[in-house]
Amino acid sequence: MGPVGLAPDGETVSSTAAAEKSKLRKHFGRADIFFFLVCTLVGIDALGTLSSEGGQGFTWLVVCLLLFAVPSSVLLAELGATFPEEGGPYVWVRMAFGRLAGAVNNLFYWVTNPVWMGGTLVGTALGGLMTFFHGGEAFSLPFQYAFAMVFIWAGVLFAVLSFRVGKWVATVGALARFALLGLFSALVLAYGLQHGFHGPSVGSYAPTFAGFVLLAPVVLFSLVGFELPSAAGEEMQDAAKDVPAGIRKSVVATGLLYALPVLGILVVLPESQASGLAGFSDAIRQTLTVLGGSVTAAADGTTAVTLAPFSTAVGWAMGVLVAVVAFTSGLTWIMGSDRTLAVSCYDGAGPRALGRFSERFGTPLRVNVLSGVISTLVFVAASTVTSGDAGKFFTVVLALAVSTTLISYLGIFPAAWVLRRRLPDAPRPYRAPAIGLLTVVSTGWIVFCTVQILFPGLGAGWFTEEFRADGWAFSERWTYLFVELVPLLAFTALAVAFWAVGRRESSTAA
C-alpha cells in the first residue's frame, strides 16, 4: 500500500485509497446538492414533538434556526468548498485532529443511521399509512415485517446504485416534502379561514428552560446534515461553487418547511393531541375536512374526524407522501454516512475489507449491506418490545440516536477553525466570517444538548419530573444514565478497535 500522491494536508495518499477513488464517478451537480440537502434535513418525525410543548416549540425552532443552523452551515460551507475529498466529514476531522479522532468521530457519525432507519423511520412510514389507509388501527405483524423488509432493503438497493441513480431518488424525496408540507400548509390556511384559528395563547410562546432542555436536542437533531453531500465530495461536478450555494438555499428551505407545518399543527390541534407522529397525521386528517367531512369534539378535548370520499382519496395520497419522505430521509443519510465509513476504512482507520467500493457502481457496497443488516436487526428487536417497558425502551433509543449524532459534530465543527489555522494557504473559494465565534457558538450548542440528553435538567433539577424522560421515575435516573452511557462507551471501544485494525493492516502492507 505504497504512497502515490499527497492529500491537502500533506499526508501521502496510499495506493489502496487511490484505487478506490478511481472507481468514483462525477454525477453530483448544484441542483442535486440542494435537493439532497432538503431530503437530508427535512423530516416529519419531529414535527409532532416540536408541537407537543405548545407555542414555545415554535419559538425554540426559530431560535435554533438562527443561532445554530445558520452559524454551523457557514462553517460546513467553507469545509465542503475547500476540502472536497470523498468522505468529507471523516477527512476533515482526521486532517484536524488525527486518524484516531477521525475513526472515533466517524463511527458515531455512521452508526446512528442504520439504527434510525430500522427504528424510527420504519415506524414513521407505517404510521402514515396506518392513519390514512387502515383507520388508525395497527397493521398485522406479518404486514409490518414485510413492509419493513421492503423499506430497508429497497433503501440499501438505491444506496448501492451510483449517485447517477440515487440522486434522483433524493430529488423525488425533496419534491415529496414540498408537496406534503406545502399542501398541508394550504389546508391549514383554508381550515383556519373556515373555522377560525385557535392556537395556543400568546403566553405559551414564551420560552422556558424546561422547554429548552426537552426540545433543543430534538431540534438540533433535525437541523444537522449540511455536510452530508460532502461525503461524496469527489463525485461532485464543482464542489467549490456548488456546496456553498446548495447550503445557502437549503437553510431557507429547511426553515420554511419546518416552521409552517409546526405552526399549522399548533393552530389546528388542541395542545393535548399534538404529540409525536400522531400529532402531524391527526392534523392532516382534521384539515382535510375542508375538502369534505366533519369534525366532532368530545368532552375530553379530543376530536373525531369523518372524511368524505374525495378528502379520503387526498388523505391516501398524503399517506403515501409520508412514507416516501420517511424512506428518502433514511436513504440520503445511508448514502452519505456509508461513504464516510468506507473512506475511513481504506484510509487506515478501519478494517480494509469495509473500504471497498464497487467497480461497477462506484459505491461502498459492503458497508451498504452492513447498514441493511443492522437496520433489519433493529426493526426485529424493536418490534418484539410490545408491552411492559416499551415506552422506556423507545425513549432511550431515541435519546441514544440523538446523542450519537450530536457527539459526531464535536469533531466536525471545530475542524473548520483548526484547518483555517493549520492550513492558512489552502485555496478557500468560500470563507466563513468570524470563524472562531461561529465555531464556539455551534460547538457550544452541541455540548449543552449532549449533556442534557445524558443528564436531563442538570443545573435546574436533574431528572426531576419537569425534565425526566417519559415513563421514568426519579429513582431510576442512574439506570437511565447507565443505559445511555454503556452504548456510547461500546461505540467508542468499537471505533478504537477499528482504528487499531486499520493501523495494523496499513503497517503490514507498507
Residue pairs with C-beta under 8 A, 6 or more apart in sequence:
1 14
1 15
1 16
1 506
1 509
1 510
2 14
2 15
2 510
3 12
3 13
3 14
3 15
4 12
4 13
4 14
4 15
4 18
5 12
5 13
5 18
6 12
6 13
7 13
7 85
7 91
7 95
8 83
8 85
8 95
8 423
8 426
9 95
9 419
9 422
9 423
11 95
14 346
14 347
14 348
14 506
16 346
16 352
16 355
16 509
17 346
17 347
20 342
20 346
20 355
20 356
20 357
21 86
21 234
23 357
23 358
23 359
23 362
24 86
24 234
24 235
24 357
24 362
25 162
25 163
25 164
25 235
25 362
26 234
26 235
26 236
26 237
27 162
27 163
27 164
27 167
27 235
27 237
28 36
28 163
28 167
28 229
28 232
28 235
28 236
28 237
28 242
29 236
29 237
29 238
29 242
30 237
30 238
30 241
30 242
30 245
30 246
31 171
32 163
32 167
32 170
32 171
33 229
33 236
33 242
33 243
33 245
33 246
34 174
34 245
34 246
34 249
34 250
34 253
35 167
35 170
35 171
35 173
35 174
35 175
36 167
36 170
36 171
36 174
36 228
36 229
36 246
36 332
37 225
37 226
37 228
37 229
37 246
37 247
37 250
37 254
38 174
38 177
38 178
38 250
38 253
38 254
38 257
39 170
39 171
39 173
39 174
39 177
39 328
39 329
39 331
39 332
40 225
40 228
40 229
40 329
40 332
40 333
40 336
41 222
41 223
41 225
41 226
41 250
41 254
42 174
42 177
42 181
42 253
42 254
42 257
42 258
42 325
43 124
43 222
43 325
43 326
43 329
44 124
44 180
44 181
44 261
44 277
44 280
44 322
44 325
44 326
45 120
45 121
45 124
45 277
45 326
45 329
46 218
46 219
46 221
46 222
47 258
47 261
47 262
47 265
47 277
47 279
47 280
48 265
48 274
48 275
48 276
48 277
48 278
48 279
48 280
49 57
49 215
49 218
49 275
49 276
49 279
50 57
50 58
50 60
50 61
50 215
50 218
50 219
50 258
50 262
51 57
51 58
51 262
51 265
51 266
51 269
51 274
51 275
51 279
51 280
52 274
52 275
52 276
52 279
53 60
53 211
53 214
53 215
54 200
54 204
54 205
54 266
54 271
54 274
55 199
55 200
55 201
55 202
55 203
55 204
55 205
55 206
55 266
56 204
56 205
56 206
56 207
56 208
56 211
56 215
57 211
57 215
57 262
57 266
58 205
58 259
58 262
58 263
58 266
59 205
59 206
59 207
60 207
60 211
60 212
60 215
60 216
60 219
61 215
61 219
61 258
61 259
61 262
62 259
63 207
64 216
64 219
64 220
64 223
64 445
65 223
65 251
65 254
65 255
65 258
65 259
67 441
67 445
68 219
68 220
68 223
68 441
68 442
68 445
69 223
69 226
69 251
69 254
69 255
70 251
71 438
71 441
71 442
72 223
72 224
72 226
72 409
72 413
72 438
72 442
72 445
73 226
73 247
73 248
73 250
73 251
74 432
74 433
74 438
75 413
75 416
75 417
75 432
75 435
75 438
75 439
75 442
76 226
76 227
76 230
76 247
76 412
76 416
77 226
77 243
77 244
77 247
77 248
77 430
77 432
78 244
78 416
78 420
78 428
78 430
78 431
78 432
78 435
79 88
79 92
79 227
79 230
79 412
79 415
79 416
79 419
80 88
80 227
80 229
80 230
80 233
80 239
80 243
80 244
80 247
81 239
81 240
81 241
81 243
81 244
81 428
81 429
81 430
82 240
82 419
82 426
82 427
82 428
82 429
82 430
83 91
83 92
83 95
83 233
83 419
83 426
84 230
84 233
84 234
84 236
84 239
84 240
84 243
85 91
85 233
85 234
86 231
86 232
86 233
86 234
86 235
86 339
86 343
87 231
87 233
87 339
87 340
87 342
87 343
87 344
87 347
88 227
88 230
88 231
88 233
88 340
89 105
89 106
89 109
89 227
89 228
89 230
89 231
89 340
89 408
89 412
90 102
90 105
90 106
90 109
90 340
90 341
90 343
90 344
90 347
90 349
91 102
91 233
91 343
91 347
92 412
92 415
92 416
92 419
93 101
93 102
93 105
93 106
93 411
93 412
93 415
94 101
94 102
94 344
94 347
94 349
95 415
95 419
95 422
95 423
96 411
96 414
96 415
96 418
96 419
96 422
97 105
97 411
97 415
97 418
99 347
99 348
99 349
99 499
99 502
99 503
100 349
100 496
100 499
101 411
102 344
102 349
102 411
103 344
103 349
103 350
103 495
103 496
103 498
103 499
103 502
104 411
104 492
104 495
104 496
104 499
105 407
105 408
105 410
105 411
105 412
106 340
106 341
106 344
106 349
106 408
106 495
107 341
107 491
107 492
107 494
107 495
107 498
108 404
108 405
108 407
108 408
108 491
108 495
109 337
109 340
109 405
109 408
109 412
110 337
110 338
110 340
110 341
111 374
111 404
111 491
112 337
112 401
112 404
112 405
112 408
113 330
113 333
113 334
113 337
113 338
113 371
114 334
114 370
114 371
114 372
114 374
114 375
114 378
115 374
115 375
115 378
115 397
115 400
115 401
116 330
116 333
116 401
117 152
117 155
117 330
117 333
117 334
117 371
117 375
117 378
118 148
118 152
118 374
118 375
118 376
118 377
118 378
118 379
118 382
119 378
119 379
119 382
119 397
119 401
120 398
120 401
121 151
121 326
121 327
121 329
121 330
122 147
122 148
122 151
122 152
122 326
122 379
123 277
123 382
124 277
124 322
124 326
125 147
125 151
125 322
125 323
125 326
125 327
126 139
126 144
126 147
126 148
127 277
127 278
127 281
127 322
128 277
128 281
128 318
128 319
128 320
128 321
128 322
128 323
128 326
129 139
129 147
129 319
129 320
129 322
129 323
130 136
130 137
130 138
130 139
131 278
131 281
131 282
131 284
131 285
131 315
131 319
132 281
132 284
132 285
132 315
132 316
132 318
132 319
132 322
133 316
133 319
138 144
139 147
141 383
144 383
145 383
148 376
148 379
148 383
149 376
151 327
152 372
152 375
152 376
152 379
153 372
153 376
154 327
155 327
155 330
155 331
155 334
155 372
155 375
156 334
156 368
156 369
156 371
156 372
158 165
158 166
158 169
158 331
158 335
159 166
159 331
159 334
159 335
159 338
159 363
159 368
159 371
160 358
160 361
160 363
160 365
160 368
160 369
161 361
161 363
162 361
162 362
162 363
163 232
163 235
163 335
163 362
163 363
166 331
166 335
166 363
169 328
169 331
170 328
170 331
170 332
170 335
172 324
172 328
173 324
173 325
173 327
173 328
173 329
173 331
173 332
174 328
176 321
176 324
176 325
176 328
177 257
177 325
178 257
179 321
180 318
180 321
180 322
180 325
181 257
181 260
181 261
183 318
184 261
184 264
184 283
184 284
184 287
184 318
185 260
185 261
185 264
187 264
187 284
187 287
187 288
187 290
187 291
188 263
188 264
188 267
188 268
188 283
188 287
190 287
190 290
191 268
191 286
191 287
191 289
191 290
192 267
192 268
194 290
195 295
197 267
198 267
199 263
199 266
199 267
200 266
200 271
204 271
209 460
210 457
210 460
210 466
210 467
213 452
213 456
213 457
213 460
213 467
214 456
214 467
216 445
216 448
216 449
216 452
217 399
217 402
217 403
217 406
217 449
217 450
217 452
217 453
218 402
220 402
220 406
220 445
220 446
220 449
221 401
221 402
221 405
221 406
222 258
223 254
224 405
224 406
224 409
225 333
226 247
226 250
226 251
227 412
228 332
228 333
228 336
228 337
229 236
229 243
229 246
229 336
230 239
230 243
231 335
231 336
231 337
231 339
231 340
231 343
232 335
232 336
232 339
233 239
235 362
236 242
236 243
240 429
240 430
241 429
243 430
244 429
244 430
261 280
264 283
264 287
265 274
265 279
265 280
265 283
266 274
268 283
268 286
268 287
269 279
269 282
269 283
269 286
270 301
270 302
270 303
272 301
272 302
273 279
273 282
273 301
273 302
273 303
274 283
281 322
282 305
284 315
284 318
285 305
285 307
285 315
286 295
286 303
286 305
288 305
288 307
288 311
288 314
288 315
288 318
289 295
289 305
289 306
289 307
289 311
290 311
291 308
291 310
291 311
291 314
292 307
292 308
292 309
292 310
292 311
293 305
293 306
293 307
293 308
293 311
294 305
294 306
295 303
295 304
295 305
295 306
296 303
296 304
296 305
296 306
297 303
298 304
307 315
330 375
334 368
334 371
338 363
338 364
338 367
338 368
338 371
339 363
339 364
339 367
341 350
341 354
341 364
341 367
342 354
342 355
342 356
342 357
342 364
342 366
342 367
343 355
344 350
344 355
344 498
344 502
345 351
345 352
345 353
345 354
345 355
345 367
345 498
345 502
346 352
346 355
346 356
347 355
347 502
348 502
348 503
348 505
348 506
349 498
349 499
349 502
350 498
350 499
350 501
350 502
351 498
351 501
351 502
351 505
352 502
352 505
353 366
354 364
354 366
354 367
354 370
355 364
356 364
356 365
356 366
357 363
357 364
357 365
358 364
358 365
382 393
382 394
382 397
385 393
385 394
389 471
391 470
391 471
392 469
392 471
392 472
395 469
395 470
395 471
395 472
396 469
396 480
396 483
396 484
399 453
399 469
399 484
400 484
400 487
400 488
402 449
402 453
403 450
403 453
403 454
403 484
403 488
404 487
404 488
404 491
406 446
406 449
406 450
406 453
407 446
407 450
407 488
409 442
409 443
409 446
410 443
410 446
410 447
410 450
413 439
413 442
413 443
413 446
414 439
414 443
416 432
416 435
416 438
416 439
417 435
417 436
417 439
419 426
420 435
432 438
451 458
452 458
453 484
454 481
454 484
454 485
455 462
455 463
455 481
456 462
456 463
456 467
456 468
456 469
457 463
457 464
457 466
457 467
457 468
460 467
461 467
462 477
463 472
463 474
463 477
463 480
464 474
465 474
468 474
468 477
468 480
469 480
472 480
